[in-house]
Amino acid sequence: MNSSPFLVAVGECMVELRHQADGLVSQSFGGDTLNTAVYLARLAGQAYRAGYATALGADDPYSEAMVARWQSEGLDTRCVARLPGELPGLYSIHVDPAGERRFSYWRQNAPARRYLTLPDCPLQRLLSEIGWLYFSGISLAILPPEGRARLFALAERLRQQGGRVVFDNNYRPRLWASADEARATYRQAYVRADIALVTLSDEQDLWALPDEAAALEALGESTVPELVVKRGAAPTRVRADGRWIEAPTVPVARVVDTTAAGDSFGAGYLAARLHGRDPMTAAMAGNRLAATVIQHPGAIIPLEAMPTALWE
């Protein structure tokens, strides 16, 4: 690995409206890859830099506040495109007593959807500086076909220049025109991935597999060099160097909110790998961070609540 690589996450951040038990609504920001990027920035130290790539408005208070928040977290925002007259997407969250959440979205016209089709896309312009590229199934789902093709082309160029590509499967059926379209796109993503972060239940849903055992069997045929399989409370399975290992999860007495559980796991895993730790240590770090996050409301926990010594 490079001594201080630059990792860029690609995706969409939206305005978040969280419904409280008293009927009030709190406003924040969130998105799967953005959540991962923030936690990566918090864990970077001197080992690497973390950045975010998306499109926002150029003259609205929400976009201004997003960029300011990211910069305060230490995220590099040079890959953010600002488009006059545009507004970011919006979603709302209702959380049930068990900590599970239900989302509603208003994102159809969000500028993030056009990011990879911009003539002067910042990600393409800065690609020579980037060492790691991270995107998810949601990143792909919101893009038009030409945007996906451009992202895949950039991923290939990055690998040719010695970089690494990370793909998180994060499958949301409602974002895709059809399961067939999603499957064809995921095949292209896996072929280009050096590391795949896979939520097993999402993989089962995507390929219409009868149970988790069938999903694990199918993943065993994957050609991704480093495969990380998240299974909720069950031990995380990792295949690296051709063999499978299991990393135990951390028991949690009370789950407050499962938002960003997988996103924070990915950040903990990748941060540990970027700090030079082995896959087993990285998986345990991811599980520790996720266990902390689900004990707090919201996707991004307060800085003071971050666990220390994740991989020591």
C-alpha positions, 0 to 999 in steps of 0.5 A: 500500500502507498504510505498515504493513499487518497481514498474517495467514496462515490455516492449521494448525500441527502437531507435527512428528516428523522421523526421523533417519538414526540412527533417532532422532526430533526434534520441532518444529512446522510447516505450510505457511502457518505456515512462510510466516508465520514467514519473513514475520515475520523479513523485516518490519522496519518495513514491516508486521506478520505474524500467524497465524490458527488454533486450538490447545489451551488446556491442553496443552504442545504448544500452549503451546510453539507460541504461545511460539515464534511470539511469539519470532519476532515473530508476532502471535498475537491471531488464534489461538483456544485451545480447552480439551481440544484437541490440535494435529495431528501429522505425521512426515517421512522425508527420502531421500538426495536431500532429498525428503520423505515425510509421514505425518499424524494431523490428522483431529481437530485444532482448526484444522479448526473455526477458521472455524466458531467463534462468536467467530472471532478472525479475523472479530473483528480483520478491520478491522485486517487489510490482507493475508490469506494462505491456501493450498489446504491451509488450504481443504482442512482446513476443512469447507464452512461454514468455507470459505464463511466464509473466502471471505466474510471475504476479500470483506469485506477486499477491500471495505475496501481489503485484499488477498488472497493465495492459494497453490495448494498442492494435496494430493489426499489432503486432498480428498474428490474432485478435483471438490470441490477444483476448485470450491473453487479456482475460488472462491479464485482469483476472490477473489485479488489475488495467486496463488502457483502451484506449476505441478506442483500446478496440473497435478495439480489439473486433470489437465493432460497437461504443464506447457505445458498448465498454463501455457496454462490459467494464461494465462486466469486473471483474477488480477491478479498471478500468480506461477508457481513451476516448481522449478529453472526460472525463475519466471514472473510476470504483472503489469500484463498481461505475463509476465516471468521471474525466474531461480532460484538454483543449489544445489550440494546440496539437503539438504531441500526442505521449505518451499521453496515456503512460503519463496519465498512469504514472500520474494515477499510481503515484497519486495512489502510493502516496495514492490518490483516483482514481478520483484525480489520473485520473485528475492527469493523464489528466493534465500530458497528456495535458502537454505532447501533447503540446511538441514534442516527447514522453518524454518532458524536465524535466523543462516542467513537471507540478507541483502539479499534485494531490494537 
